[in-house]
Amino acid sequence: MASIYYHLPFGIQSSIDEKSNKHKLNCVKVNGTKSFSPAKVDYDEISITTATDDFEQKNRQNIPTKKQLVDPYRQGIIIEEGVGYRQTVVIRSYEVGPDKTATIESILNLLQETALNHVWMSGLLSDGFGATHGMMRNNLIWVVSRMQVQVDHYPIWGEVIEIDTWVGASGKNGMRRDWLLRSQATGIVFARATSTWVMMNQKTRRLSKMPDEVRAEISPWFIEKQAIINEEINPPEKINKLDNNAPYVRSNLKPKRSDLDMNHHVNNVKYVRWMLETIGDEFLENHQLSDIILEYRRECGSSDVVQSLCEPQEDDGFITSTGIINNLECNLNGNSVSSEILGASIGSLNKGPFSYTHLLQTKGDTRNEEIVRGKTTWKNKLSPFPFHP
């Protein structure tokens, strides 16, 4: 008789008998103590139906079935004539780095959270990860194909910021989502972001056209407004693919269980962490990321082994303690930079902005597969507090 094991709240482990649909307690853990035998509790069997589980889960989530204008729990409101969304958040201690400013990973997490909360408030959210009711009926999920974030200033610990987000059409079958982050106190814009999304069939893993019923759901929410305006004038250039001779390489990167999202894929924010790990620490301490572009190629699962490659842009001329100067490296891949060059004045060469090209790929026995291409642009870090909030 087969059993499916899972965990109930408060550390109670149980098993479910597929025929009787009853749960038997195996052990109880309280405040990290050793396991107690089920014989020491007053009950040893709980009958729970699947329908009850589904009802309780939906009741706990409290997913709106119609449009909401205000969400007091998330500090969110509907704006832009009833189709945009604004959320007020406070930068928390675990969202900042050593300089007390929010990390790029924290900003990306906030973008994802506000996007999902926007769908939540719309009343269109089904059980999926941001999927509408029509998408669920057609076995469709959203897949991000491209994303760009421009950061002018990084908010500091304890600062209150407002994040606006909205959606618009992207071609015939895609959707664009934009964000604007600003200081609540001063109105100064911290960052802008834009992304392009397409639909993928969850069963076949193939891209799909947008069904008419889904278009009817989401098109009333579209706004003809862009956070990063220059894309309409100058279409974004594609990021060149790096080869295996890239100067910076980190191999054997393996996803952890905590890196997976609700679709059981590696979270997009983890990609950025892997990319930045190939850049020297001293460069990161003295520079701030001002622009990042990501072009997604495929999903990354828990069993994939990932390689991160990085290369400075050819037109950048700068030097740091890592030995990068005019696209040369010191003590890497058997090459070295002359002592005369290394002895040059860092101050005279340390100009900007600087940019890197990135590539994440899976490592296979016969061939590698691209996960995401990236480009990062950096500027000198002047001060962790560029202005008073």
N, C-alpha and C positions, 0 to 999 in steps of 0.2 A: 504494500500500500504506500503510494508516494506521498511525501510530505514536502511542503514549501516552507523554508525557515525565513523569518524576518524578525525585526525588533519592534516591540511596542514601546510607548513612552515610559520614562522613568527607569530605563534599563531592564525592563521585563522582556525576556526572550521567550518566544512561543513558536509552536509549529501548528500548521493548519492541515487537517485531514481533508483531502480533496472530496471524499465521499460524504462524510458527515458534516463538513463545513464547521468543525469545532476547533477551538484553539486550546492547546494544552500548555500550561506553564512548565518551562524547563528549569528556570532559575530566576531569582530576583536579586538585583544588586541595589544597595542603598548607599548613596554618598561614597561610592568607591570601595565599599567593604567587600569582603569575600561573598561568594554566592550563597544564598540560602536555599535549602531544599523546598520544593513546592509543598511538602508535608507540613511545613511550619507556618503556612498561611491558611486562612479559613476556607479557601476555595482552590480547586485544582483544575477547573475547567470553565471556559467561558464560551458561550455560543454567540457568534457574531455573523451576520449575513453580509454578503458582498454589497447588496443594495444599501444597507445601513452604512457601510464603510464609505461608499460613494457619496451618500447624502451628507455624512459628517464632514468629509473632506471639502465638499463644495460649500457647506455651511461655514467651515472654518475660514476658507478663502474669501467667502462673501463676494464672489465675482458679480458685478452689476449686470443686470440684463437690459438696462436701458441707460441712456446717456446721463452722466452725472456732471454737475457744474462745479461742485466743490468737494474736495477730499480732505477733511480736517486731519486725518491720521497721517497722511503723507505731505501735508502742507501744499497741496496742489489745487489749481483752479484752471478752468477752461477759459481761453482768451481768443484773440483773433476772430471776433464775431462768431464764437462758438465752435471753432474747429482746431485751434491751437491749444497748447498746454504749457503751463508755467508751474514750476515746483521750486519752493524755497528750501534750501538745505544749509546746514552748518558743517564746515570742514572739521572733521573729527581727528583726534590725535593719531589714530592708526592709518589715516589717509595722507599723512605728510612724511617727508623725508628728513634727513639731518638738518637741512636749512629751514625747517618749519613751514615749507611750502608744499602744497598738494603735489603728489607725484603724477606723472602722465598716466600711470595705471589707474590711479584713483579717479582722474578725470574721465577716462574711458569707461570705468564702471558706472559713474554717474550718468553718462550719456545713455548707456544701456538701460539703466534703471528708469530714467525719465521716459525713454521711448516706450517701455513696457507699461508704465503707469499711464501714459497717454492712451494706449489701446484699452487699458483697464477702464479708464474714465469714459471712453467712447461707448461702452456697452456692447462692443463687437467681440470682445475676448471670449474665446471658447476655452477648452481645456489645454490647448497647445501653448507653446512658448512664443506668445505674441500672435498666434494664428487666430483668424476669425472663424465664425461658424461655417461660412461657405468653404473656407480652406480646409477645415477638418472633414467636411463631407466629401471633398475631392482628394483627400490624403495629401494635402500640400503644406509645406512649411516655407518660411522666409529664409533666404540665404543671402548674406551680404556679399557683393561682388567687388565693391570699392569703397574706401573711406579715406577722408582727409580731415585732419585736425590742425588748426592754426592757433597757436597760443601767444598772446601778447604779454600777459602777466599771469603769474601763478598765484592763486589765492593762498592765504596763510591760515595757519591753525586757528580755529575759532571764528573765522570770518563767515559772514552770512552771504550766500550768493543766490541768485535767481537763475534758473535754467529754463529757457524757452525752447520748445521743440514743435515742429510741424512737418507735414508730409506734402508731397507733390508728385505729379506724374514724371516718369523717366522713360521716354519712348512709349511703345505700345503695350509692353508687358511688364514694365518695371515700375518701381516706386523710389522716390528720393525722400530721404529724411534729413532735415537740417536741425542744428542746435545753435543757440547763442547763450553764452555764460557771462553774467555781469555781476558787479558788486551791488548788493541791495542798498548799501549806504550812499554810494557815490554815483552809481550808474555806469561806471567805467567798465568797458568790455574786457573780459579776461581772455575768452577764447571763442572761436567759431568752428563749426564742424559740419560736414556734409557726408552723406553716404548714399550708395545705390544698392537697391535690393531687388532680387528676382525670386521667383517661386520654383521650388523643386518638389517633385513627387517623392513622398517619403518611402514608398515601396520600391520604385524603380531607380531612385537616386538620379533621375534625369531632370533637366530643367523643363519647365512647363509654361505654356501660355497662360495668361490670366483668364480664368473662366468669367463669363458674363455676370454670374451671381456675385462673385468676389469683387469685380469692378463696380457693381452697383452698391456694394457695401462700403468700399473705401473711397471711391471718387468724390462723394460729397465732402470729404475731409481735405481734399487737395487745395493747396494754396500756391499761387504763382509768386513765390518769394524765395530768395536764395541767401543763405548766410555767407557763402563765399562767392562773390559776384563774378570774379574774373573767369570762372569756368565757362560761362555762357559766351564770352567774347573769345577766349582762347581755350579750345578743347584740350583737356589734359593729355600730355604726352605719356606714352607708355613707358614703364620702367624696364630697362634692359635687364635681361637675365644674366646673372653671374655664372661663371663656370667654376669648376672645381679648383682652379688656380687662384681663387680669391685669397688675398693676403691674410684675412682673419677668418678662422674656422673654429667652431665648437661642435664637436660630434657627440654622439651617444646621449642625446637629450631625450629623456623618457617622461611621458606624461604621468603625473600622479593622479590618484582618484579625485583629489581636491581640485584638479585642473579641469574637470569635466563639467559641462553645463547640463541643463535639463534634457537636451537632445542627445546626451551621451557623447558629445564631441568636445574636443579641447576648446576652452573659452578663448575668444579672440584676444582678450587682454594678455593671456599667457604668451601669445605669439610675440607681442611687443616686448615682453620681458626677455624672451629668448633672443630677440634681435639685439637688444641693448647690452646683453651680457658679452657680446663680442667687442665692445668698445672699452678702451682702457679706463680705469677708475679715475685717474687724475684728469683726464679730459672731461669726464662726467661731473667731477667736482667743480670745474671751472667754466662749464658751459651749460646752457639751458636749451632744451629742445623747443624750437619755435614752430616747426611744421613737420608733420608726418603723413605720408601717403601709403596706403596699403592696398594692394591688388590681390584678391583672393583667387586661388586656383582650385583647391580641393579641400575636403575635410581632413581633419587629423583625429584619429581615434586613440583609444587607450593603449593599443598594442603597437602603435607606430614608434619607430626610433627616428629621431629628428636630428638634422644637421643644420646649423646656423652659419651662414656665410656673410661676410661684410667687406666692403671695399670703399675707400674714400673716393669722392668724385675727382676726375682728372684735372678739373680747372681750379681745384682748391690748393692753396699753398700755405701750409701752416706746420707747426711743430709742437709736440708735447713730449712729456717724458716717455711716452710709449714709442717715440722714435719715428712718427709719421711726418714726412715732409715731401711735398710734391708727389704724393702717391708712392713714396718709398717707405720701407720699414726697417727697423733696427732689430737684429737678432731674431728673424722670423723666416722660416723656410730656407735657412742656410744663407740668407743675404744679410749684409750689414751696411750701415751708413758710415761714411768716413768721419773721423774724429773732428775734422775741420767743420763739417756740416753740423755735427752735434754740438760743437762749441759755439755756434753762431748765436746771436742774440734772439732769445725766444720772444721777447717783447716786440722786436721789429718784424717778426714773421707771423706772429699770432694775430691774424686778421680774420675777418669773417664776412658773411656767414659761411659756415662749413657744412658740407653735406656728405652723406654716406648712402650707398646702395646696399640693400639687404636681400637675402633670400633664405627662406626656410624650406627645406625639402626632406622627404622621407628617405631613409637609407635602406635600399633593397639589395637583394643578392645579385640581381642582374641589372637593375636600373633604378635611378632615383626619380621621385615624382615631386613636382613643385607643390608646395602648400600655399605660400604667399610670397609675393615680392613686395619690397618696401623701399621707401626713400625717406631719410630723416635729414632735416636742416637744423643747424644749431647756431646760437649766438653766444657771445661772451656773457658770463654771469656777472652782472655788476653788483647786485645786492639782493638778498632775499626779501627785502622790503622796498620795492621801487617807489611806492607811494603809500600814503596813509589811507587806510580804508575808511 
